[in-house]
Amino acid sequence: MRIILPILLLLNLGFAKKVALVIGNSNYTQMEYLSSPRADAKAIRDKLKNELGFDEVILRYDLDEANMNASIKKFQAKLSQGDIGFFYYSGHGGQVDKESVLIPTSVDAKDLDSMRYHTLKVEEVLSRMSREGTALNLLVLDACREDTPTGSKGQTKGLGRIGHKPTGSLVLYSTAMGQTAKDSRLFNQVVLEKLGSAKYILNVANDISKSVYNQSGHKQKPEVLSSLVPDIRLGGGGYVPPLPPTPVPNPKGTFQLGNLMYQNQPFTKTYTWEEAKGYCGGLTLGNYNDWRLPTRAELNKLSNIKMYGKYDDNWEKWFDKNKHRRYKNSKNHYHFIKKEFIENMPEYSWFWTSESKDSSSAWHVYFNLGDDFWHYKTHRRYALCVR
């Protein structure tokens, strides 16, 4: 039994899928032709499929804007909870307003509007991968060519920042932010050499950076960006997903009311209705990941009185009759809400509910004035999540 039990546990955990999208953009219609991306992409595909045991590798060449977006969509659809997602891009890249973008073959980099509205943001690739609950989002970007032209204000050569890196993200630029590299295969060759290492993937990325830096005579230094990268090896055997973290009883930043747990943290950011749903759906608090926007009834439970529930000429009479029952916080903000929440309330406390009124509007609760009413989904309100 002492020998069989660990094997059974391993089988019960199962193995995550490894899925990749590999793009090589060489033939640009309005920019310099690149000699290496097609060979780069094919070599990476072969490495992933034949040596590293990837379950699926999508290989694409010379993608314009529409086909690049379609490929990303297909890639995202292949990913699921606990998977390893690998995105490799070789081609022209740059930055607009300091944000990293990858350039489809149809875009003119000298045209700022074209760069701003028709390129693919690296941050968007990461976001779409992480939405599927991937364990690792690995991006390898050979996209900082010396001959990438730039337009006017707002553009700089080289890749730039990534505003949000979801947990489990590792991004490897072929050279440092704001820097460029030759259209050569040095970076690609080192990636091919190191990728199958039995080391953890974050250590592999650092090894790639050091090797390219040394082999280029210190002229090219790949940049490594990461966010809580799990201990995963692409080489040296399969990946067993870690057990989910143990939920914390009554975690800090929450409030328990009956069988519901409410988020109770400083509320500082507003969202459209769709953004609020996405925020709650992606929230991890107390090691719970099943948060959502509350219904009207669930959100109204946090009020210290019965809310007015409509908007008409009698509201002022109701408010004058009940305003003394509002609690005041240390910032002199008044709200009809339970005392446990008062210090986390912003000055104007509109909060979205999950319930739509129609296609363009949804219900919200306004704790400041006791208003349970609706507003357009494009307006910005706060999000207080529940599970």
C-alpha angles and dihedrals in degrees: 000000000000089000099040099047098067090048091052091049090051092051092049092054092054127197126282120237119251112216128177141188114201120189129185115186112187109138107068119178097210103021141056116299112245119217102199112045097081092052090041092054096046092049092050091048091052092048094051096043102038104032109021099042100237112180094219134007119188110203120195134174134201099357123189120207097277095047093045091054091045091052092050089050092051091047092051091051090057093056126087142167113317097006129137110240118197122188119185122184129181116179143066117337137163145147137273119195085353093300120124116247136179115220122228117217092253097059128098108218091202090064108080094198090051090050093046099048107024105044128086117251114224088219089058091054090052092046094052092049095048093049087072092060096251118179092217131021106194118185122182112187123189091178112120104097121176092224096054104122122222132213127212135297114354097033129098131169119257129032120301139200131322109221098205127023111188119221111281095030126140120179123184118194117197089232139006122294112280092014131106135216136203122270091255136123097243096108093043093050093051091048090052091049097048104033096083093053117131088230122107110276095248089056089048090054091051090048090052091051093050094046095050090046092054096041092050092054090252092301097112122043116177115221121230118205120181145168120198094320112197121234097265129153119203089192129044098049141324128313121252110203113238119247111263114263116267112258115246117236110238094351121203112268095036138094124209118216115173108307093339128091116205128199109246109182133119106294107217108145131069128211141188112251093261091047090050091055090050092048094053092043090055097042119118112190126160087000089295117127101178097090121141142166111281125242119248091261093049093050093045089058088073093063117099090221136027106281120236093247100201142047118240142117092287094061094087091055090049092048094049089050094050108028093099087066094064117107120233123218129207091273092057093251116146124212141168093232140112115281091244090068103038099095092052095053120110120223094265109034109197109155127187122235124205093246122102121213091197138327094296104033140049137191122263136179120230107201092182095067103014094251120155100184144121136265140176114289091230092062118095121249136157124269123224108182130211137191 
